[in-house]
Amino acid sequence: MTGFEIASHEVGRVGTRIATHGAEYQAALQRLRERGNGVSSWGDDGLFGGFATMYAECTQVSLMALTGVSGEVGGTGEGLRAVSRNTRQMEEANAGNVESALWV
């Protein structure tokens, strides 16, 4: 033991939780997207037209950026689950190799 071992079941469990957080984050963004840009609640009397246009654009750019964050969170969770799965497979293969080795 080197002190750098991976607790693969724990990594898999945490990976699942992180992937779930990514899905929840995505759902929250979807609710924001469905609400629209918020400009319509101000009315259109022409006074705030320029501001409303910039606000709507900022809202869209922000949602696009946050969607990227959502993807990274979900991808991190999936990556951790893959590490867990690969570690278990490697440990099983190594155990099989040690058992089948001819010791002279």
Summary of the structure (lengths in Angstrom):
residues: 104
radius of gyration: 24.2
end to end distance: 24.2
largest distance: 90.6
contacts: 246
relative contact order: 0.19
helix: 81%
strand: 0%
